[in-house]
Amino acid sequence: MFEKIFAQIQAELKVSTDEEYRILIRDHFNMDVSNFLGVRIPHVRKIADKHFRELKGLEIDEILTLCSQLLETKIYEHKVIAFHWSFKCKNSYEEKHFKIFERWLKTYVDDWSDCDDLCTHTLGSFIDRFPEFIPNVKTWTGSKNRWLRRASAVTFIFMARKGEHLDTIFEIASKLLLDNDDLVQKGYGWMLKEASKLFPDEVFEFVIKNKDVMPRTALRYAIEKMPAEYKKAAMKKA
C-alpha cells in the first residue's frame, strides 16, 4: 500500500514544483536546496493531509515506519510530510517512541527548518506528555551537533506557550548562554521569547541577570515581545 501512496506523493509534488520559489528560498535563507523540490509548504501539508487519511486503521508504529522511509530520501518536502504525519499521531505516543524521534533528529535534521518543524511539534508534544524524558533533552545542550543544541531549546517552545516547565527553560537557556552558534542563540532566544508572553517579569529578570554576557542575537529574540521599558533596560549597555 505504501508503495502506491509514496508514488502518488512523488507525482503530486513533482507537478507542484516552483523553480522561482526554490531559488528564492536558496537566496533569502542562504540554504542548500539540493534536496529541496521547491513546493510551497502549505501545499505540501495539503498533500500530507490527503494521504494521511489513506493510512486510517494503521497502528502508530506502522505510520512511524512509513515516516522513516520518507525521511530516508532526505528530500525536504518528504521530511515535512513525515514530521506532519508523526505529529498527527501525538495522542498515540508511547515512551518507546522517544528513541525514534531522537534518531530522526540526529540522522535527518540538517537545517533550522527541519529542526524547528520536528521539535516544536512532534518532540515538543512528546515531552509534554512524557516529562520524564526532559533529562534526555537537557543532554543535547552539550552536543557537538548544532541542531541538537538548538533542539534542546526549541523543543520547549511547545511547553513555554502553555506556561509550563519555566525552571527547565531557564536551565537550558543557561547551558546554551555562551554558545557561539547564531542559530543556537536564536533558538534559545526564541524559547525565552515564548516564555515571556506568560512570564514577562521572570524572563526579564533572567535577561537582566545575564545581559552583559548574553549574545546580542539571543537577547534581541528574548525581549522581542516585552514591554518597551523592559526592552530599553535590557538593551542598555553596562
ABEGO torsion letter per residue (X at the ends): XAAAAAAAAAAAAAAABBAAAAAAAAAAAGBBAAABAGBBAAAAAAAAAAAAAAABGBBAAAAAAAAAAAAAAGBAAAAAAAAAAAAAAAAABBAAAAAAAAAAAAAABABAAAAAAAAABAAAAAAAABAAAAAAAAAAAABABAAAAAAAAAAAAAAAAAGBGAAAAAAAAAAAAABABAAAAAAAAAAAAAAAAABAAAAAAAAAAAAAABBAAAAAAAAAABBAAAAAAAABBX
